[in-house]
Amino acid sequence: MNMPRLKALALLLVLLLVLLLQACSTVKLAYNQAPTLLYWRLDSYLDFNDEQAPQVRESLQRLQLRHRREQLPRYAELLQRVRPLLAEPITAEQACAIVEQGRSLLGELAEPALDTLAWLAGDLSAEQLRHLERKQSTANLEWKQKWVDIPAEQLASLRYEQVLSRSEMLYGSLDEAQKNAIRAGLASAVFDPQRSYAERLRRQQDLLQQLRRIKTEQLAPEPARALLRAWLQRVMISPDPAYQRYQQAQIREGCNTFARLHSATTPAQRARAQQTLKSYEDDFRQLAAAA
């Protein structure tokens, strides 16, 4: 769950929009397919054998059922609290307060996933760990080519288009003044792709070390779970104080950008944003009721 996930929060609701799947018309379809999609994603990294595959599928189904019951209602409640705020201008401080609530919900996803799949760590072969390392290397090369090995102007354009797309998911089409609000927010961006890439590598090597230790020492389930829990904590909060400051600066920057853009929106756009969140909220409640 590289939820990667805690990458730069360029907008207040980017966290929610990413966390809570895709555009509202596809939320339920995507959510219902999530165990299958996640299985294939994991399999591409770990190459499950014939005995592991059905156990992983069953584990992911149980995880989703638990998520329906325990997490989706809380997502709906958060959106219900956020909606009224979007009727008026919002401050960066208000935006960051909501981001922190979203981060808290993300953190709560870790423990159920750990409980569900911790058994797998002790069952991985040496070849599967080598396969994981090769897959990570390939993914890292792609990430580096997209974000690091490009001119500064191309990076700025890529980030602008990304934020614009997510903004228009919420508000609908933006006019030029509103697009300039996004450009202004990104003009002094603290985003450093090389620093983000270095942290990505650190997390991956950390994971490989923990998995190899579990295998080499043939750890029992609870000590293995403790190692993985500590790794997840280091994913959520980097052990590098400089990176912690960088991550917090990205979050503050995202809050400022969102506040600037939201203040530039029209009453009709704010009403659309509220309705977008209401659609998400309704979908989450319906999905939770189906548990």
C-alpha positions as CSV (number, residue, x, y, z in Angstrom):
1,M,0.0,0.0,0.0
2,N,2.4,2.5,-1.2
3,M,-0.1,4.8,-0.8
4,P,2.3,6.4,-2.2
5,R,0.4,7.5,-1.1
6,L,0.8,10.4,1.0
7,K,2.4,12.1,-1.9
8,A,2.0,15.8,-2.3
9,L,-1.5,16.9,-1.4
10,A,-1.9,19.7,-4.0
11,L,-5.5,20.3,-3.2
12,L,-7.6,19.9,-0.1
13,L,-9.7,17.2,-1.7
14,V,-7.1,15.5,-3.8
15,L,-6.5,13.2,-0.8
16,L,-10.2,12.4,-0.7
17,L,-10.6,12.0,-4.4
18,V,-7.6,9.6,-4.6
19,L,-8.4,7.8,-1.5
20,L,-12.1,7.4,-2.4
21,L,-11.5,6.0,-5.9
22,Q,-12.4,7.6,-9.2
23,A,-15.1,9.9,-10.5
24,C,-18.3,9.5,-8.7
25,S,-20.0,7.7,-11.6
26,T,-17.5,4.8,-11.3
27,V,-17.0,4.6,-7.5
28,K,-19.2,1.6,-6.9
29,L,-17.9,-0.3,-9.9
30,A,-14.3,0.4,-9.0
31,Y,-14.8,-0.5,-5.4
32,N,-16.5,-3.8,-6.1
33,Q,-13.7,-4.7,-8.4
34,A,-11.0,-3.6,-5.9
35,P,-10.0,-7.1,-4.5
36,T,-9.5,-8.4,-8.0
37,L,-7.5,-5.4,-9.2
38,L,-5.4,-5.4,-6.0
39,Y,-4.7,-9.1,-6.4
40,W,-3.4,-8.6,-9.9
41,R,-1.3,-5.7,-8.7
42,L,0.2,-7.7,-5.9
43,D,0.7,-10.7,-8.1
44,S,2.7,-8.6,-10.6
45,Y,5.1,-7.7,-7.8
46,L,5.2,-11.1,-6.0
47,D,4.3,-13.7,-8.6
48,F,2.1,-15.9,-6.3
49,N,2.4,-19.6,-6.5
50,D,-0.6,-22.0,-6.8
51,E,-1.0,-22.3,-3.0
52,Q,-0.6,-18.6,-2.2
53,A,-3.0,-17.3,-4.9
54,P,-6.3,-18.5,-3.4
55,Q,-5.3,-17.5,0.1
56,V,-4.4,-14.0,-1.1
57,R,-7.7,-13.7,-3.0
58,E,-9.7,-14.8,0.1
59,S,-7.7,-12.5,2.4
60,L,-8.4,-9.5,0.1
61,Q,-12.1,-10.3,0.1
62,R,-12.1,-10.4,3.9
63,L,-10.2,-7.1,4.0
64,Q,-12.7,-5.4,1.7
65,L,-15.6,-6.7,3.8
66,R,-14.1,-5.2,6.9
67,H,-13.3,-2.0,5.0
68,R,-17.0,-1.7,4.0
69,R,-18.2,-2.1,7.5
70,E,-15.7,0.0,9.3
71,Q,-14.2,2.6,7.0
72,L,-16.7,3.6,4.3
73,P,-19.2,5.1,6.8
74,R,-16.3,7.2,8.2
75,Y,-15.5,8.4,4.7
76,A,-19.1,9.4,4.2
77,E,-19.1,11.2,7.6
78,L,-16.0,13.2,6.6
79,L,-17.5,14.2,3.3
80,Q,-20.7,15.3,5.1
81,R,-18.6,17.5,7.4
82,V,-16.6,19.0,4.5
83,R,-19.6,19.8,2.2
84,P,-20.9,22.9,4.1
85,L,-17.4,24.4,4.2
86,L,-17.3,24.6,0.4
87,A,-20.2,27.0,0.2
88,E,-17.9,29.9,1.4
89,P,-14.2,30.8,1.0
90,I,-11.9,28.5,2.9
91,T,-8.6,29.3,4.6
92,A,-5.5,27.3,4.3
93,E,-5.7,26.4,8.0
94,Q,-9.2,25.0,7.5
95,A,-8.0,23.0,4.5
96,C,-5.1,21.6,6.4
97,A,-7.3,20.6,9.3
98,I,-9.4,18.5,6.9
99,V,-6.3,17.0,5.3
100,E,-5.2,15.8,8.7
101,Q,-8.5,14.1,9.2
102,G,-8.0,12.4,5.9
103,R,-4.5,11.4,6.8
104,S,-5.8,9.9,10.0
105,L,-8.3,7.7,8.0
106,L,-5.4,6.6,5.8
107,G,-3.4,5.5,8.8
108,E,-6.3,3.4,10.0
109,L,-6.2,1.4,6.8
110,A,-2.8,0.0,7.6
111,E,-3.6,-2.2,10.6
112,P,-6.5,-4.1,8.9
113,A,-4.3,-4.7,5.8
114,L,-1.4,-5.9,8.0
115,D,-3.6,-8.3,10.0
116,T,-5.1,-9.7,6.7
117,L,-1.9,-10.2,4.8
118,A,0.9,-10.5,7.4
119,W,1.0,-14.3,6.9
120,L,2.2,-13.8,3.4
121,A,5.5,-12.2,4.5
122,G,6.6,-15.5,6.0
123,D,5.6,-17.5,3.0
124,L,7.5,-15.7,0.3
125,S,10.4,-17.5,-1.3
126,A,13.8,-16.2,-2.1
127,E,12.9,-16.1,-5.8
128,Q,9.7,-14.1,-5.0
129,L,11.8,-11.5,-3.1
130,R,14.1,-11.3,-6.1
131,H,11.1,-10.9,-8.4
132,L,9.8,-8.1,-6.1
133,E,13.2,-6.3,-6.3
134,R,13.3,-6.5,-10.1
135,K,9.7,-5.2,-10.3
136,Q,10.5,-2.3,-8.1
137,S,13.5,-1.5,-10.2
138,T,11.4,-1.4,-13.3
139,A,8.7,0.8,-11.7
140,N,11.4,3.1,-10.3
141,L,12.9,3.6,-13.8
142,E,9.4,4.5,-15.1
143,W,8.8,6.9,-12.2
144,K,12.2,8.5,-12.6
145,Q,11.7,9.0,-16.4
146,K,8.4,10.6,-15.7
147,W,9.3,12.9,-12.9
148,V,13.0,13.3,-12.6
149,D,14.6,13.0,-16.0
150,I,12.7,15.8,-17.6
151,P,13.3,19.6,-18.0
152,A,11.9,21.9,-15.3
153,E,9.4,23.4,-17.8
154,Q,8.0,20.0,-18.6
155,L,7.8,19.1,-14.9
156,A,5.9,22.3,-14.2
157,S,3.5,21.6,-17.0
158,L,2.9,18.0,-15.9
159,R,2.1,19.1,-12.3
160,Y,-0.2,21.9,-13.6
161,E,-2.2,19.5,-15.8
162,Q,-2.5,17.1,-12.9
163,V,-3.8,19.6,-10.5
164,L,-6.1,21.2,-13.2
165,S,-7.6,17.8,-14.0
166,R,-8.4,17.0,-10.3
167,S,-9.7,20.5,-9.8
168,E,-12.1,20.3,-12.7
169,M,-13.4,16.9,-11.3
170,L,-14.5,18.9,-8.3
171,Y,-15.6,22.3,-9.8
172,G,-16.2,21.7,-13.5
173,S,-14.4,23.8,-16.1
174,L,-12.2,26.6,-14.8
175,D,-11.7,30.0,-16.4
176,E,-8.4,31.6,-17.0
177,A,-8.3,33.5,-13.8
178,Q,-8.9,30.3,-11.8
179,K,-6.3,28.5,-13.8
180,N,-3.9,31.3,-13.0
181,A,-4.6,30.7,-9.3
182,I,-3.4,27.2,-9.7
183,R,-0.3,28.4,-11.6
184,A,0.4,30.9,-8.8
185,G,0.2,28.1,-6.2
186,L,2.6,25.9,-8.1
187,A,5.0,28.7,-9.1
188,S,6.9,28.5,-5.8
189,A,6.4,24.8,-5.4
190,V,8.6,22.9,-2.9
191,F,8.2,19.7,-4.8
192,D,11.6,18.1,-5.4
193,P,11.3,15.0,-7.5
194,Q,14.8,13.9,-6.7
195,R,14.1,14.0,-3.0
196,S,10.8,12.2,-3.4
197,Y,12.6,9.6,-5.5
198,A,15.2,9.1,-2.8
199,E,12.5,8.5,-0.2
200,R,10.7,6.1,-2.5
201,L,14.0,4.0,-2.7
202,R,14.4,4.2,1.0
203,R,10.9,2.8,1.6
204,Q,11.4,0.0,-0.8
205,Q,14.8,-1.1,0.6
206,D,13.4,-0.9,4.1
207,L,10.6,-3.3,3.0
208,L,12.9,-5.7,1.4
209,Q,15.1,-5.8,4.5
210,Q,12.1,-6.6,6.7
211,L,10.8,-9.3,4.4
212,R,14.3,-10.9,4.1
213,R,14.7,-10.8,7.9
214,I,11.3,-12.5,8.4
215,K,12.3,-15.3,6.0
216,T,15.9,-15.7,7.2
217,E,15.0,-15.8,10.9
218,Q,11.8,-17.7,10.3
219,L,9.9,-15.3,12.5
220,A,6.6,-16.3,14.1
221,P,3.5,-14.4,13.0
222,E,3.5,-11.8,15.8
223,P,7.2,-10.8,15.6
224,A,6.8,-10.6,11.8
225,R,3.7,-8.4,12.2
226,A,5.6,-6.2,14.5
227,L,8.4,-5.7,12.0
228,L,5.9,-4.8,9.2
229,R,3.9,-2.5,11.5
230,A,7.1,-0.6,12.2
231,W,7.9,-0.4,8.5
232,L,4.4,1.0,7.8
233,Q,5.0,3.6,10.5
234,R,8.2,4.6,8.7
235,V,6.2,4.9,5.5
236,M,3.7,7.2,7.1
237,I,6.4,9.2,8.9
238,S,9.8,9.1,7.4
239,P,12.7,8.6,9.8
240,D,14.5,11.4,8.0
241,P,13.7,14.7,9.8
242,A,14.6,16.6,6.6
243,Y,12.1,14.6,4.6
244,Q,9.5,15.1,7.4
245,R,9.9,18.9,7.0
246,Y,9.7,18.6,3.2
247,Q,6.5,16.5,3.4
248,Q,4.9,19.0,5.8
249,A,5.9,21.9,3.5
250,Q,4.2,20.0,0.6
251,I,1.0,19.7,2.6
252,R,1.0,23.3,3.6
253,E,1.6,24.3,0.0
254,G,-1.4,22.1,-1.1
255,C,-3.6,23.7,1.5
256,N,-2.6,27.2,0.3
257,T,-3.2,26.3,-3.4
258,F,-6.6,24.9,-2.6
259,A,-7.6,27.9,-0.5
260,R,-6.5,30.3,-3.3
261,L,-8.4,28.4,-6.0
262,H,-11.5,27.9,-3.9
263,S,-11.6,31.6,-3.2
264,A,-11.6,32.3,-6.9
265,T,-14.6,30.0,-7.7
266,T,-18.1,31.1,-8.4
267,P,-21.2,30.2,-6.3
268,A,-22.2,27.8,-9.1
269,Q,-18.9,26.0,-9.0
270,R,-19.0,25.7,-5.2
271,A,-22.5,24.3,-5.5
272,R,-21.2,21.7,-8.0
273,A,-18.3,20.8,-5.6
274,Q,-20.8,20.2,-2.8
275,Q,-22.9,18.0,-5.1
276,T,-19.8,16.1,-6.2
277,L,-19.0,15.3,-2.6
278,K,-22.7,14.4,-1.9
279,S,-22.5,11.9,-4.7
280,Y,-19.4,10.3,-3.2
281,E,-21.1,10.3,0.2
282,D,-24.2,8.6,-1.1
283,D,-22.1,6.0,-2.9
284,F,-20.1,5.2,0.2
285,R,-23.2,4.8,2.3
286,Q,-24.7,2.5,-0.3
287,L,-21.6,0.4,-0.5
288,A,-21.3,0.2,3.3
289,A,-25.0,-0.9,3.5
290,A,-24.2,-3.8,1.1
291,A,-21.7,-5.4,3.6
